[in-house]
Amino acid sequence: MSFEEFGKNVATAISELKKTKTREIVLVHHDDADGLCSGAIMKAALEREGYRVRIFCLEKIYPEVIEDLHKSKGETIFYSDIGSAHADFISEVNSSRNLTIILDHHDPMPSKDPEVFDLNLEHYGFQGETDFSGATCNYLFAKALNEGNIDLSYLALVGSQEIPGDYVGLNKVVFEEAKKNGVIRVEGKKTEIVKLGVRVDNLFAKLQILGAAGYYDGGPELGVQASLEGISDKVKQKIDEWEEKRKRVNKQLILRLYRERLKETEHIQWFDAGNMYKGMGTKVIGQFCSFLSYQAKLIKPDKYILGFVDVPPEVPGWGTLKGEWVKVSVRVPKGLHSLIDQGEMLSAVDLLLKASEGFGVADGHKYAANVVIPEDKKETLIKNTDKI
């Protein structure tokens, strides 16, 4: 592992940032809690340096959206907790026109453009499933930009809640740093954010609702705000409303699956939620699949779980996608983890990359991944996945 090499490349990216003439930055961030914390870290850090930041929450790297973002010249674009899996495509459409900095922890593809800095710590020997979150990567950049940003360290810990178990690797380093500097207060297993007076795990749970269930109704913007300022009564009311809506659909879907069971092939088990989650972001299907992976009475422990959901055409803050799209989330039951670790079965992200080659936009991790495909490619994806 080479943290020193990471530090050198971060310093180079910061040097390039300071050379740019524009004081305006487009900040693209993901919509889960890790993505909201990542966006909040970079928004705060860049605004403290005098930049004007336009935040833009994106669920997926839709090609037509990325092409539109990079069509100008002389822009500065940040990707927080999103982008690494498509750094090759971002490089292609950027064509050295804009300074682009990616701070992510998803399995990366190589950048081919010298103006696209992919600072994902996986390039330096760390593991995005265990050692660091997207928010941790963003925090380490922010701290290198200005040591005063150490007060944002709690956001790296909130984002890292998506990684099961205790903090390890770089997350552990940040945890100790935040504790030493009085940013967090630790009592037993409980970690409280001193500035906000809220527990790390509680803030994570609230952000998961704001970004996913509230994606089409201003939830991500409220999530970034809540990450920096705490949860106001107005935001709490929205959280309760969206959580109740999501729970209601989750219950309907789980009851349906108990009645109908999941469809199966030799190697996969799957279901199609259609437009049941209408009005909510498609991240909710991944959250449901994660819950489903622990339901021993419903699933087979040795088959990949695939959940399909319709993708609304609107991209908040951008416009309307062409065509009809479906998101597919994959989760790996515990029974398959060891086989993947030993290289006997494909990781979730590798499976989707191969199965959707030529028509899908896939990214993710070893045990959890997702892909967006054209609506008419559902059967093709199922056949490809089982065959592979």
C-alpha positions as a printed Julia matrix, in Angstrom:
388×3 Matrix{Float64}:
   0.0     0.0     0.0
   1.35    3.43   -0.89
  -0.38    6.27    0.95
   2.65    8.42    0.19
   2.04    8.02   -3.56
  -1.61    8.96   -3.05
  -0.48   12.09   -1.19
   1.82   13.1    -4.06
  -0.95   12.74   -6.64
  -3.4    14.65   -4.44
  -0.83   17.46   -4.17
  -0.51   17.52   -7.97
  -4.28   17.68   -8.41
  -4.53   20.51   -5.86
  -1.76   22.38   -7.68
  -3.7    22.06  -10.95
  -6.87   23.22   -9.19
  -5.16   26.36   -7.94
  -3.9    27.15  -11.45
  -7.39   27.17  -12.98
  -8.85   30.54  -13.89
 -12.44   29.65  -13.13
 -13.73   30.03   -9.58
 -16.82   27.96  -10.31
 -16.92   24.22   -9.72
 -19.47   21.57  -10.7
 -19.62   18.96   -7.93
 -21.25   15.66   -8.92
 -21.99   13.34   -5.99
 -23.79   10.06   -5.35
 -27.19    9.79   -3.63
 -26.58    7.37   -0.73
 -25.39    8.47    2.73
 -21.75    8.03    1.71
 -22.38   10.14   -1.4
 -24.17   12.88    0.54
 -21.32   13.04    3.09
 -18.79   13.09    0.23
 -20.66   15.94   -1.44
 -20.94   17.84    1.84
 -17.2    17.51    2.54
 -16.18   18.83   -0.87
 -18.8    21.58   -0.94
 -17.63   22.91    2.42
 -13.92   22.52    1.66
 -14.11   24.2    -1.75
 -16.34   27.05   -0.57
 -13.86   27.74    2.23
 -11.26   28.29   -0.51
 -13.52   30.85   -2.19
 -14.94   28.67   -4.97
 -18.59   28.85   -6.04
 -19.88   25.27   -6.0
 -22.87   23.92   -7.91
 -23.78   20.53   -6.48
 -25.43   17.96   -8.69
 -26.6    14.61   -7.31
 -26.45   11.79   -9.84
 -27.62    8.21   -9.26
 -25.64    6.76  -12.16
 -23.05    7.83  -14.71
 -25.55    8.2   -17.55
 -23.49    8.68  -20.75
 -25.64   11.5   -22.17
 -25.46   13.43  -18.88
 -21.66   13.08  -18.65
 -21.22   14.1   -22.29
 -23.27   17.22  -21.59
 -21.27   18.09  -18.43
 -17.95   17.82  -20.28
 -18.88   19.49  -23.58
 -17.52   22.89  -22.51
 -13.85   23.82  -22.1
 -12.06   25.25  -19.07
 -14.5    23.92  -16.45
 -13.56   22.27  -13.15
 -15.56   19.17  -12.32
 -15.42   17.04   -9.16
 -16.94   13.56   -8.79
 -17.53   12.54   -5.18
 -18.31    8.88   -4.37
 -19.05    8.31   -8.04
 -17.08    8.23  -11.28
 -14.16    5.82  -10.78
 -15.96    2.88  -12.36
 -16.29    4.96  -15.54
 -13.05    6.97  -15.43
 -12.21    5.59  -18.88
 -15.46    6.93  -20.35
 -15.15   10.25  -18.49
 -11.61   10.56  -19.92
 -12.89    9.89  -23.41
 -15.61   12.56  -23.33
 -13.46   15.06  -21.45
 -10.62   15.0   -24.01
  -8.41   17.21  -21.8
 -10.93   20.07  -21.96
 -11.68   20.33  -18.24
  -9.83   19.67  -14.98
 -11.66   16.66  -13.52
 -11.02   15.23  -10.05
 -12.58   11.91   -9.0
 -12.71   10.97   -5.28
 -14.35    7.57   -4.99
 -14.14    4.02   -3.59
 -16.02    1.95   -6.18
 -14.01   -0.54   -8.25
 -12.16    1.72  -10.74
 -11.38    1.73  -14.43
  -8.17    3.52  -15.54
  -8.21    7.19  -16.5
  -6.78    7.83  -19.97
  -6.78   11.64  -19.83
  -4.03   13.57  -17.96
  -6.67   16.14  -16.98
  -8.78   13.46  -15.26
  -7.31   12.72  -11.82
  -8.85    9.55  -10.39
  -7.67    9.62   -6.77
  -9.53    6.45   -5.74
  -7.39    4.81   -3.04
  -7.91    1.42   -4.67
  -5.19    2.55   -7.1
  -2.81    2.68   -4.12
  -3.48   -0.75   -2.63
  -6.42   -0.02   -0.31
  -9.8    -1.77   -0.5
 -12.98    0.25   -1.03
 -15.08   -2.49    0.6
 -13.17   -2.34    3.91
 -10.39    0.27    4.26
 -12.09    3.48    3.17
 -15.41    4.91    2.03
 -16.07    7.5    -0.64
 -16.41   10.09    2.12
 -13.03    9.11    3.57
 -11.39    9.62    0.17
 -13.05   13.04   -0.12
 -12.04   13.96    3.42
  -8.38   13.08    2.85
  -8.37   15.35   -0.21
 -10.1    18.14    1.74
  -7.57   17.85    4.57
  -4.7    18.07    2.06
  -6.37   21.15    0.56
  -6.51   22.81    3.99
  -5.59   21.33    7.37
  -8.48   23.29    8.87
 -10.9    20.86    7.22
 -10.14   18.36    9.96
 -13.47   19.45   11.47
 -15.16   17.59    8.59
 -13.66   14.24    9.67
 -16.97   13.14   11.22
 -18.49   13.01    7.72
 -15.94   10.4     6.66
 -17.08    8.27    9.61
 -20.77    8.71    8.76
 -20.17    7.68    5.15
 -18.12    4.69    6.32
 -21.12    3.3     8.18
 -22.03    1.55    4.93
 -19.05   -0.77    5.52
 -20.01   -3.54    8.0
 -18.06   -3.99   11.24
 -15.67   -1.73   13.11
 -13.57    0.92   11.42
 -10.41   -0.56    9.86
  -7.68    0.71    7.56
  -7.88    4.41    6.71
 -11.31    4.68    8.31
  -9.72    3.66   11.62
  -7.03    6.33   11.16
  -9.7     9.0    10.6
 -11.71    7.72   13.58
  -8.72    8.14   15.9
  -7.97   11.56   14.42
 -11.56   12.76   14.92
 -11.56   11.49   18.5
  -8.21   13.11   19.32
  -9.35   16.48   17.93
 -12.69   16.48   19.76
 -14.76   16.22   16.6
 -16.48   13.1    17.96
 -17.23   11.83   21.46
 -16.98    8.08   22.03
 -18.79    6.25   24.81
 -18.56    2.49   24.48
 -20.0     1.56   21.09
 -21.71    4.94   20.68
 -20.02    7.71   18.69
 -21.53   11.19   18.83
 -20.76   14.09   16.51
 -19.96   16.91   18.95
 -20.97   19.8    16.66
 -24.34   18.32   15.72
 -25.17   16.45   18.93
 -26.22   13.36   16.95
 -24.83    9.84   16.78
 -22.86    8.83   13.68
 -25.07    5.79   13.0
 -28.27    7.81   13.42
 -27.17   10.46   10.94
 -26.19    7.73    8.47
 -29.66    6.14    8.7
 -31.39    9.5     8.11
 -29.19   10.32    5.11
 -29.95    6.94    3.53
 -33.61    7.99    3.42
 -33.03   11.56    2.24
 -30.84   10.61   -0.72
 -32.68    7.51   -1.89
 -36.38    7.84   -1.08
 -36.25   11.63   -1.48
 -34.13   11.74   -4.64
 -36.83   13.28   -6.87
 -38.09   15.73   -4.25
 -34.98   17.64   -3.14
 -33.78   14.97   -0.72
 -30.08   15.06   -1.69
 -29.88   18.84   -1.19
 -31.49   18.46    2.24
 -29.06   15.62    2.96
 -25.99   17.71    2.21
 -27.41   20.5     4.36
 -28.21   18.11    7.23
 -24.69   16.64    7.01
 -23.19   20.05    7.71
 -25.81   21.71    9.92
 -27.78   18.89   11.55
 -31.36   17.73   11.1
 -33.91   20.53   11.43
 -37.59   19.95   12.23
 -38.43   20.55    8.57
 -35.92   17.93    7.4
 -37.08   15.46   10.06
 -40.64   15.82    8.81
 -39.49   14.99    5.28
 -37.48   12.0     6.5
 -40.51   10.59    8.35
 -42.72   11.1     5.3
 -40.3     9.42    2.86
 -39.41    6.61    5.24
 -43.07    5.75    5.74
 -43.56    5.7     1.97
 -40.55    3.43    1.45
 -41.59    1.07    4.27
 -45.06    0.77    2.8
 -43.7    -0.31   -0.6
 -41.09   -2.59    0.98
 -43.85   -4.37    2.88
 -45.97   -4.77   -0.26
 -43.0    -6.17   -2.16
 -41.92   -8.61    0.54
 -45.47   -9.95    0.83
 -45.61  -10.36   -2.94
 -42.35  -12.3    -2.93
 -43.63  -14.61   -0.19
 -46.68  -15.31   -2.37
 -44.94  -15.6    -5.73
 -41.34  -16.42   -4.69
 -38.32  -15.18   -6.6
 -37.83  -16.41  -10.17
 -34.81  -18.67  -10.56
 -32.3   -19.98  -13.06
 -29.4   -22.29  -12.27
 -27.2   -19.55  -10.78
 -29.38  -16.52  -10.08
 -32.63  -15.58   -8.34
 -34.47  -12.43   -9.34
 -37.58  -10.27   -9.09
 -38.96   -7.23  -10.89
 -40.41   -4.39   -8.8
 -41.51   -2.49  -11.93
 -42.76    0.97  -10.93
 -43.68    0.08   -7.32
 -41.18    2.66   -6.03
 -42.46    5.43   -8.31
 -41.43    8.85   -7.0
 -38.4     7.46   -5.15
 -34.8     7.15   -6.32
 -33.65    3.82   -7.71
 -31.16    3.43   -4.83
 -34.08    1.99   -2.84
 -33.98   -1.24   -4.86
 -30.4    -1.86   -3.74
 -31.39   -1.21   -0.14
 -34.25   -3.69   -0.5
 -31.95   -6.31   -2.07
 -29.53   -5.91    0.85
 -32.39   -6.59    3.27
 -33.54   -9.52    1.13
 -30.09  -11.13    1.19
 -30.59  -11.89    4.91
 -34.08  -13.41    4.52
 -33.22  -17.12    4.74
 -36.83  -18.22    4.2
 -37.08  -16.36    0.9
 -33.74  -16.76   -0.85
 -31.29  -19.48   -1.86
 -27.92  -18.95   -0.15
 -25.89  -20.01   -3.21
 -27.44  -17.81   -5.92
 -26.88  -14.16   -6.81
 -29.89  -11.92   -6.06
 -31.04   -9.55   -8.83
 -33.68   -6.88   -8.29
 -35.14   -4.9   -11.23
 -36.83   -1.5   -10.98
 -38.0     1.05  -13.55
 -35.83    4.18  -13.92
 -37.8     7.44  -14.13
 -36.62    9.46  -17.15
 -36.12   12.7   -15.21
 -32.65   13.51  -13.83
 -33.14   16.27  -11.22
 -31.08   19.33  -12.03
 -30.34   18.18  -15.58
 -33.23   17.08  -17.78
 -34.83   14.0   -19.34
 -33.07   10.82  -20.43
 -33.72    9.42  -23.88
 -35.28    5.96  -24.04
 -36.67    3.7   -21.32
 -34.31    2.34  -18.68
 -34.25   -0.23  -15.89
 -31.91   -0.45  -12.92
 -30.74   -3.86  -11.75
 -29.18   -4.26   -8.3
 -27.18   -7.36   -7.38
 -26.5    -8.6    -3.87
 -24.47  -11.64   -2.91
 -25.85  -13.88   -0.14
 -23.38  -14.84    2.61
 -23.17  -18.36    1.21
 -21.34  -17.06   -1.87
 -18.9   -14.67   -0.17
 -16.14  -17.22    0.42
 -16.37  -18.54   -3.16
 -15.95  -14.99   -4.48
 -13.06  -14.34   -2.07
 -11.34  -17.5    -3.33
 -11.84  -16.51   -6.96
 -14.16  -19.43   -7.71
 -17.14  -17.15   -8.46
 -17.26  -13.66   -9.98
 -17.7   -10.59   -7.81
 -21.04   -8.8    -8.16
 -19.53   -5.94  -10.16
 -17.5    -8.2   -12.47
 -20.6   -10.3   -13.12
 -22.62   -7.25  -14.17
 -19.81   -5.75  -16.23
 -19.58   -8.94  -18.29
 -23.35   -9.59  -18.49
 -24.19   -6.04  -19.63
 -21.21   -5.46  -21.91
 -22.22   -3.33  -24.88
 -25.52   -2.07  -23.47
 -25.28   -1.41  -19.7
 -23.72    1.09  -17.29
 -22.43   -1.03  -14.39
 -20.45   -0.29  -11.22
 -20.14   -1.36   -7.62
 -18.22   -3.65   -5.32
 -17.46   -7.3    -4.62
 -20.77   -8.22   -2.94
 -23.01   -5.36   -4.1
 -23.3    -3.8    -7.55
 -25.81   -2.36  -10.0
 -26.33   -1.67  -13.66
 -28.68    0.51  -15.71
 -29.84   -1.12  -18.96
 -32.38   -0.37  -21.7
 -35.81   -1.72  -20.78
 -35.8    -4.16  -23.69
 -32.54   -5.79  -22.49
 -33.92   -7.37  -19.3
 -34.18  -10.9   -20.71
 -30.75  -10.57  -22.31
 -29.2    -9.59  -18.98
 -30.82  -12.54  -17.17
 -29.6   -15.01  -19.81
 -26.11  -13.49  -19.88
 -25.8   -13.46  -16.09
 -26.79  -17.1   -15.74
 -24.53  -18.18  -18.61
 -21.52  -16.28  -17.27
